Each structure stands twice: as C-alpha cells, then as structure tokens.
Amino acid sequence: MKKKLSFVIMLVFVAATVLSGCGSSKKTITFWTPLTGDDGAYMDQLVKDYNATNPDIKVKHIVTSDMYTKLSTVLNSGKGIPDLAIIHADRVPGYVKQGLLEPMTNVMNAQPELKQDNYLPQAWSVGNIDNMQYTIPLDIHSVVMYYNKDLLKKYNVENFLDDNVVTFDEMLSLKGKLAQGDYVVNDALLTWIVFSQVQNFGGDIEDNGKPAVDTPVMKQVFESLKQINDAGLMTPTGEDGYLMFQSGNVLFSTDGTWSSTAHAKVEGLNFGVTNVYSPTPDKFTNRASSHLFTMFNKEDRTDEKEQGIAAFLEFIRKNSIKWAEAGQIVASKDVNSSPDYQKYMQSFFTKDDTEIQSLHIYTYEYYPYISEALDTYAGDIVRGKISIDEGLKTIQKTVEDKIAQSEQGEEAGK
C-alpha cells in the first residue's frame, strides 16, 4: 500500500512539474541577443527593470554566442525558436527573402507609439521591406573617429576640427612632422572605414543587385587609404592601433561608438569624438549598423505573447537611457532628444539632421559576404602586400562565388 501511495504521489509531482513548466513557458518571453560583450550586461539590466514593473508576461534575456548559427539550427528544426530576438540590420533582407520573419504588425497595433515617427529614420527604414515592417529598432552603432586633444594641441592642428571633418589632405600635411612613435591614425575597424569612404567618394557596393567591389570608386578608396599608410602616418602592421591610441601615441582612432566607455576608463586620455575622415568636408559618412528587435516565425507564439512583446518594446522605447551607457546611439527619439542623453559622447551624432544623415546603414542583401571578404583582404591591400587591382578582383570573385553557393543552396532547399 505504501508503495502504491508513493507511486501516486510521484505521478502527481511529475504532472505538476510538467504543468508548471508549460505555464512558465507561456508566461515567459524568451529573448535571444548576440550581446556577448559588456553590452549584454546593460541589456540584462533593462530586462530586469522591465520585469520589476510586474508585467503579465516577463522577459528572459538569453545571450547567445554564435547566435546566427544557432538560429539556423532551431529554425531548421522548428524547435526552440525564441519569441523575440535582436539581429543586425544587414541580416534583415536575407531573412525576409527566406520568409523567416514575422511582421511587427500586431505588435505595433498593440502599442501605437511603436511607429516610424518615434525613431531615427534609417534605424526604422532598414526593417521595412516592400512596405512591411519586420523590426523595431533599438539603436544605431557606428564607426566614428576619436581624437586625442593633447596631441592635436601638441602638433598645432586643433583647427582640423573646426568643421568637424578631418580630410585626407589635412592628415597628409603632417607627413614628416610627428615625433617618433606617434601616428596620425590607426587601422581600427578598417573595413568599416572602407565602407564609409565608398559613400564619401560617391559609390556603392551594389549595382542592380549585383556586388560592386572591383570598381573605379573602390580603387580610389584604397588608393587614398594606401597613401596615408605609405606616408608613414598609419599605425604599423602588427601593432594594436586601438591600444596605441589609448596609450597617447595616435591622433585619431577610427573605432566604434561603443568604445567611448573603454576610452573613458583610461587615466589621462584626454579625448573627444568627431566624424570619420573624408576627402572633403562637404561629404562625410559614418558607416553604421543597427540592433533590431524582431520575431522569427514561430507557430506557438500566442497573441498574448505578442502583446507582451509589444509592452516590453514600448518600455524600451521610453526607458532605454541605460543603453546609452553602453556607448550606443539610442534609436528612440524620446531618449536621444532628452537632456540626460546629451551627457553621452555619442549624442554628437544626433545633434542635427546633418549628423543623423551621416550614419549610413547598408541594406544590400549580400553585404555580409562583402564585409567578410574585405575583412580578409583590406589590410593587405592598404599595407601593399597585394596590389589594389589584384585585391579587388579577388574580393569580387570571392563574393560572387559565395552568392552562387548561396543560390544553389536555396534551390536545393526548395
């Protein structure tokens, strides 16, 4: 009798556990992000702050390393798909083409202030394809240019910043004038600099849907960058130009908006921020991307959960000043126009329409292939290890081959 009673109790316990688990799942929004750095902790705090408001459905933030690979796995299996995720802007066109994203229509209907007018224009528009909104933006994060105030004064070139744009010619004017061990600019985020200069020189990375890398404009970009290197003004190969800037040996560092937090921790580093250098002050571009909230297709995501997601995103829209601490350009106009936001260095890039428009986000479907190829070859081209012509032909072919492989994979999948 005792054994039967024990067995019954065990069954009741197991059933209760399963039901509890189901209930917990229904009352929790699983939220995946690729925020594996310090920014993950800032997002953790935002989620914690939201959950402290006692919403009907709480959010569980899961930082997912190699997130895009894991997303591919769960999307193929149909199991374990998150309710909500953050993806980068360049991933949107491909996911939409594959039919993997659910439009944000119901979410936007549940919270009417989740609308275009309340966000930075390019952060909103990158999620709009064929007049359908697939994302809600969190931020814009961009390559920018930090400057060492003490070195500018030392070399009497503070006037370089009079128009907030440092030109190639201004940097080249320092050839032969720097003390040994000092440099004008580092090679941080070099690929992002290439993308910025493509716009500055009036080009693009696609032509009628085809990749456009081996072009006269791209050659002009690399000739200009190589000129800086050949003049001995760029930090040397094998050296960490980012750390050299923090050590006080580089006038200009081309790294991300998010780096302001790390630079601020360096004792004695007297620095400011401006736009990425350009051929002319009349045209300047800061290559950017965006973290975007999105929902992958998931059959068992209930209407109740979509309303919960909408409530969470509305909270973020109004309360994401914490995200500014991560060095990001917050997309919500409520936040980036607030007095509290102005104390953050990246507020420089939302101070007027000209600066906002300088933040260029590429939306070409095959941008990731071009970026990956540039990461591989751009440094060698600038350093003269391979010729510009050879390098551009190699990059062009690499991208075209990857596109062909991708299209073959799509056909096989059908």
Stockholm file with secondary structure:
# STOCKHOLM 1.0

chainA/1-414         MKKKLSFVIMLVFVAATVLSGCGSSKKTITFWTPLTGDDGAYMDQLVKDYNATNPDIKVKHIVTSDMYTKLSTVLNSGKGIPDLAIIHADRVPGYVKQGLLEPMTNVMNAQPELKQDNYLPQAWSVGNIDNMQYTIPLDIHSVVMYYNKDLLKKYNVENFLDDNVVTFDEMLSLKGKLAQGDYVVNDALLTWIVFSQVQNFGGDIEDNGKPAVDTPVMKQVFESLKQINDAGLMTPTGEDGYLMFQSGNVLFSTDGTWSSTAHAKVEGLNFGVTNVYSPTPDKFTNRASSHLFTMFNKEDRTDEKEQGIAAFLEFIRKNSIKWAEAGQIVASKDVNSSPDYQKYMQSFFTKDDTEIQSLHIYTYEYYPYISEALDTYAGDIVRGKISIDEGLKTIQKTVEDKIAQSEQGEEAGK
#=GR chainA/1-414 SS CHHHHHHHHHHHHHHHHHHHHHHHHHTEEEEEECCCSHHHHHHHHHHHHHHTTCCSSEEEEEECTTHHHHHHHHHHHTSSCCSEEEEEGGGHHHHHHTTCEECSHHHHHHSTTCSGGGBCHHHHHTTEETTEECCEECEEEEBCEEEEHHHHHHTTCGGGGTTSCCBHHHHHTTTTCSCTTCEEECCTTHHHHHHHHHHHTTCCSEETTEECCSSHHHHHHHHHHHHHHHTTCBCCTTSCHHHHHHTTCEEEECCBGGGHHHHHTSTTCCEEEECCCBSBTTBCCEEEECEEEEEECCTTCCHHHHHHHHHHHHHHHHHTHHHHTTTCEECBHHHHTSGGGGGSGGGGGGSSHHHHHHEEECCCTTHHHHHHHHHHHHHHHHTTSSCHHHHHHHHHHHHHHHHHHHHHHHHHHC
#=GC SS_cons         CHHHHHHHHHHHHHHHHHHHHHHHHHTEEEEEECCCSHHHHHHHHHHHHHHTTCCSSEEEEEECTTHHHHHHHHHHHTSSCCSEEEEEGGGHHHHHHTTCEECSHHHHHHSTTCSGGGBCHHHHHTTEETTEECCEECEEEEBCEEEEHHHHHHTTCGGGGTTSCCBHHHHHTTTTCSCTTCEEECCTTHHHHHHHHHHHTTCCSEETTEECCSSHHHHHHHHHHHHHHHTTCBCCTTSCHHHHHHTTCEEEECCBGGGHHHHHTSTTCCEEEECCCBSBTTBCCEEEECEEEEEECCTTCCHHHHHHHHHHHHHHHHHTHHHHTTTCEECBHHHHTSGGGGGSGGGGGGSSHHHHHHEEECCCTTHHHHHHHHHHHHHHHHTTSSCHHHHHHHHHHHHHHHHHHHHHHHHHHC
//
